[in-house]
Amino acid sequence: MSNDLYLVLDESLAKGHATREENFDGELGVIAGYFVRGSNIQRTRRALETIRSSFDIGEDRKHHVTDVAASEQQRARKTIFDHFDDRELSLIYEALYVQGLHNDNRRTNELMQKARENRRSNVSIPWRPENERLLSVIFEHVFGKAVAYALDHFDSEINISVITDTLDDAILDEFRQRATNLLAMGEPKETQIKAYDREKNEPLVLAGRSSMTGNSFTRRLRNVTYSIAKEDSGLTFAADVLANSVGYQLMQNVKAKGKIDLNSRAAIAGHRLEHYFYGVTDGTGMRNPSDTIYRHPGQTDGNDSI
């Protein structure tokens, strides 16, 4: 018997691709959401649809809290927060700096280009510079956090049903690929690479195989399945309210404290629901991978505990 867990997500602030530099110092993107157990999803859906219907949002394709009349936005946030608070729902977010992603992308491409220039072979392997989508990178990390949450709370087979707002299908396809790759961690992977033999003047297909030593965590990943669907509903309206508020709180703390680790207690401090967020670091344990890989160039070590 599987354990069903729903994860409702929305994004806020920066989007775009890794080739883009920040528009202002400390620009960031975030995905935030909340968990609902399968046994509670229909009740939660009805409750949040009732809340959404109490606000005049309009007839746009997507319904955001910013579409609510300015005079009503504060009440919308309070109503959604009260719902989360009353039910003590577990919340989640992941954020990264635009410039951190850009710099990591540039370093990777420079290393790859240098390696290509140093190759001495008649076989030419096509290569295209990396240009990851910011939202897809953030999703991979937030999904990894969600998997850890599921494994913390369930012992047997787990199905994570991700619900997002009405994102483009191309973005959802990237989300699915990253989720699939994460759950396949530790499994042998075979790839085919199209190449060209310049000496023989003919195309080639090279076979590659990679593997890593599995451990108890990667073996537990085999018990996890997932799905990703999009909708415009009370569920996603609540996620929009949450993501909007998380983005605002992170930006306020970055302005006040400097380039802190975005996925830390210090970064989300001051948010009304700060104690419900799963997987944020407190400066005493291992640093969040996003905060290491995509650190801002203006960031100094140790300031995530300010």
DAURKA-V237992 format. One record per backbone hydrogen bond with DSSP energy under -1.0 kcal/mol. CO is the residue of the C=O (numbers start at 1). NH is the residue of the N-H. E is the energy in kcal/mol with one decimal. If there is no record, write none. Layout:
BEGIN
co = (CO & CO)
nh = (NH & NH)
e = (E & E)
END
This chain:
BEGIN
co = (3 & 4 & 5 & 6 & 7 & 8 & 10 & 12 & 16 & 17 & 24 & 27 & 28 & 29 & 30 & 31 & 32 & 33 & 34 & 36 & 37 & 40 & 41 & 42 & 43 & 44 & 45 & 46 & 47 & 48 & 49 & 51 & 52 & 55 & 64 & 65 & 69 & 69 & 72 & 73 & 74 & 75 & 76 & 77 & 78 & 79 & 80 & 81 & 82 & 83 & 84 & 90 & 91 & 92 & 94 & 96 & 97 & 98 & 99 & 100 & 101 & 102 & 103 & 104 & 105 & 106 & 107 & 108 & 109 & 110 & 111 & 112 & 113 & 114 & 122 & 124 & 132 & 133 & 134 & 135 & 136 & 137 & 138 & 139 & 140 & 141 & 142 & 143 & 144 & 145 & 146 & 147 & 148 & 149 & 150 & 157 & 158 & 159 & 160 & 161 & 162 & 163 & 164 & 165 & 168 & 169 & 170 & 171 & 172 & 173 & 174 & 175 & 176 & 177 & 178 & 179 & 180 & 182 & 184 & 189 & 191 & 193 & 195 & 196 & 197 & 197 & 202 & 204 & 206 & 208 & 210 & 215 & 216 & 217 & 220 & 221 & 223 & 225 & 227 & 229 & 233 & 234 & 235 & 236 & 237 & 238 & 239 & 240 & 241 & 242 & 243 & 244 & 245 & 246 & 247 & 248 & 249 & 250 & 251 & 252 & 253 & 254 & 258 & 263 & 264 & 268 & 271 & 273 & 274 & 276 & 281 & 289 & 290 & 296 & 300 & 302 & 303)
nh = (159 & 38 & 161 & 36 & 163 & 34 & 32 & 30 & 134 & 20 & 27 & 98 & 14 & 96 & 12 & 94 & 10 & 92 & 8 & 6 & 40 & 44 & 45 & 46 & 47 & 48 & 49 & 50 & 51 & 52 & 53 & 54 & 55 & 57 & 67 & 68 & 72 & 73 & 76 & 77 & 78 & 79 & 80 & 81 & 82 & 83 & 84 & 85 & 86 & 87 & 89 & 35 & 278 & 33 & 31 & 29 & 101 & 102 & 103 & 104 & 105 & 106 & 107 & 108 & 109 & 110 & 111 & 112 & 113 & 114 & 115 & 116 & 117 & 118 & 198 & 196 & 18 & 137 & 138 & 139 & 140 & 141 & 142 & 143 & 144 & 145 & 146 & 147 & 148 & 149 & 150 & 151 & 152 & 153 & 154 & 3 & 225 & 5 & 227 & 7 & 229 & 9 & 231 & 167 & 172 & 173 & 174 & 175 & 176 & 177 & 178 & 179 & 180 & 181 & 182 & 183 & 184 & 185 & 187 & 210 & 208 & 206 & 204 & 124 & 201 & 202 & 197 & 195 & 193 & 191 & 189 & 219 & 220 & 221 & 223 & 224 & 158 & 160 & 162 & 164 & 237 & 238 & 239 & 240 & 241 & 242 & 243 & 244 & 245 & 246 & 247 & 248 & 249 & 250 & 251 & 252 & 253 & 254 & 255 & 256 & 257 & 258 & 260 & 281 & 268 & 271 & 274 & 276 & 277 & 91 & 265 & 293 & 294 & 299 & 303 & 305 & 306)
e = (-2.7 & -2.8 & -2.8 & -2.4 & -2.8 & -1.6 & -2.5 & -1.9 & -2.2 & -1.6 & -2.0 & -2.2 & -2.1 & -1.8 & -2.4 & -2.1 & -2.1 & -2.3 & -2.4 & -3.3 & -1.9 & -2.5 & -2.8 & -2.2 & -2.2 & -2.5 & -2.0 & -2.0 & -1.7 & -2.6 & -2.4 & -1.1 & -1.9 & -1.1 & -1.6 & -1.2 & -2.6 & -1.0 & -2.2 & -2.3 & -2.3 & -2.5 & -2.3 & -2.8 & -2.6 & -1.8 & -2.3 & -2.9 & -3.0 & -1.5 & -1.9 & -2.3 & -3.1 & -2.7 & -2.3 & -2.1 & -2.1 & -2.3 & -2.6 & -2.1 & -2.5 & -2.3 & -2.4 & -2.3 & -2.2 & -2.3 & -2.3 & -2.3 & -2.5 & -2.3 & -2.3 & -2.1 & -2.2 & -1.5 & -2.8 & -2.1 & -2.4 & -2.1 & -2.5 & -2.7 & -2.2 & -1.5 & -2.6 & -3.1 & -1.9 & -1.9 & -2.1 & -2.5 & -2.0 & -2.3 & -2.5 & -2.6 & -1.7 & -1.3 & -2.1 & -2.6 & -2.7 & -2.8 & -1.9 & -2.5 & -2.5 & -2.9 & -2.2 & -2.5 & -1.9 & -2.5 & -1.6 & -2.2 & -2.6 & -2.1 & -2.2 & -2.5 & -2.7 & -2.3 & -2.1 & -2.2 & -1.2 & -1.5 & -2.4 & -2.8 & -3.3 & -3.3 & -2.6 & -3.6 & -1.3 & -1.6 & -3.0 & -2.9 & -3.2 & -2.8 & -3.2 & -2.3 & -1.5 & -1.2 & -1.8 & -1.9 & -3.0 & -2.7 & -3.2 & -2.4 & -2.1 & -2.1 & -1.7 & -2.2 & -2.1 & -2.2 & -3.1 & -2.5 & -1.8 & -2.6 & -2.6 & -1.9 & -2.5 & -2.7 & -2.2 & -2.3 & -2.2 & -2.4 & -2.2 & -1.8 & -2.8 & -2.0 & -2.3 & -2.2 & -1.4 & -1.9 & -2.0 & -2.3 & -1.0 & -2.7 & -2.7 & -3.0 & -2.3 & -2.3 & -1.3 & -1.0 & -1.2)
END
